[in-house]
Amino acid sequence: MSLFATLYTSAPSSLGDVAVAAFPGLHSTVEVDRVRIQTNAMEASIAYRTAPNFDLELFGFNSSISIYFAIDKQHSVEARSQLARAVSGFLNSTSADVAVLHLDTLVLKRLGKDAVCAQAYVDMLPEGGIGWTVVPMLEQPE
């Protein structure tokens, strides 16, 4: 596994609730400080964010939880589908602020009522994509 994506959110949820929203029906392993989900194409790790971090400066909000997705390059098509379902499922479950990075590129961001997504990542939007603006590429944080 060598590709990755990360979802950051301000959602005031438990790690277990995030796991259920992003990965309904999948078995999760609860550890001391995180929840892990393993599929045939990726591994996800859900953890509380610790301070200090630069989320407020980078994304415009303080994140409380992150989901790190380690993607198996050997199963990249299936992994992308699983990643899209997880992000979409999570977005459907909350109205919290969210930022998604694929590799180190910001590809999706919801901050309050402003929601924008890069064209190549519309498969990650909640069902219908209502309220989202689709653009060729997002402005990247510095």
N, C-alpha and C positions, 0 to 999 in steps of 0.2 A: 504494500500500500504506500503510495507516495503522493497522491493528489489530495487536496484538502479543501474544505469549506468551513466557515464558522458563522453561526447565527448568534447575534447578541440581542438581548431583550431586557426591557424594564419591567416585564411582567412579574407581579408579586405572587409567584406560584411556588409550589413545592417542586422539587426535582422530579418526583413521581408523577405529578400532574402534567409536567412538560413532556415527560416520556410517553404518557398515554395520549396526549394531544398530537404529538409528532409521529408516534409509532403505534397506532392503535392495533391491539391484538398481538403485538410482538413481545416476547419475553425480555425482561430487563434484569440486569444484575445490579443490585444495590450494594455500593461500597461505602466506606466511611464518609467520603467527601464528594461522591459523584454517583451517577447512574450510568451504566453502559448498556448499549444495545448492539448486538452483532448480527449482521445478515450475511448472505453469501457474497455481497459485493462491497460492503462497507462496515465500519465500526463507528458508532456515535458515542460520545462521552458528554454527559450533561452535568454541569457544575455551577455552583454559585461563583460569581465574580468577586474578586477581592480587590481592595484598594491598597495602594494607589494604582490607578490605571488611567488611560487617556481617553476613555470612551466619550466623556462629555465634549472634549475638544474635537475628537474625530467624528462623532456621530450626532452630537447635539443633545444627547441624553446620557444619564448614568445607567449603565446596564447592571442588572442584578443576577442574570443567569446567561450562560453561554452554552451552545451545543457545538462541539467540534466534530466534524465528519471526516474520517480518514477513508479515502476512496481507493478501492482496488483497481489499478489500471487494467488488469486482466479482464475485468468485468465492467468496463467504463459505461457502456450503454445501460445496463441494469442499475449500476450505481447512480447514474444521473437520474433515472426514473425514480429510484428510492429517495434520493435527495429532494427532488421536486415534490414528491408526495409528503415527505416529512415537513418541509418548509410550508407548503400549502396547508397541510393539516394544522400546523401550529398557528399560522396566520388566521385560519378559520376559528381558532379557539380563543383568541384574545384580540383586544383592540390596543394592546400595549405598543410602545415604540419598539421597532425592530430594525436591525441592520444585518445584511447578509454579505459576507465576503466570499468570493470563489477565488481560490489561491489568495492573492493579496489585493484583489480588485473588488471594490464596492459594486454590487450588482442589483441590490434591492434595499430600499429604505422606507420606513414609515415613521414619521415623526408627527405626532398629533394627527391632524386631518390631512397632512401632506404625505402622499404615498407615491413613490416613483420606482420604476423597475426598468432595467436595461432590456431591450428588445429580445436578446438571445435567452432571456431567463423568464419569459412570460409563463412558462410551464410551472413556475413556482408560486404563481399568484393564487389567492383563494378563488374558489369557484366563481366564475363570471368576471373576476377582476374589476368589479365595480368600485369606483372611487380611486383607481390607480391610474397614473399617467405613465405611459410607455415611451421611452426615449431610446435613441440609438445607444448611448452610453451615459452612465452617471458621472457627474463631477466627482473627482476623487479627493478624499481628505488628504491634507498634507501632514 
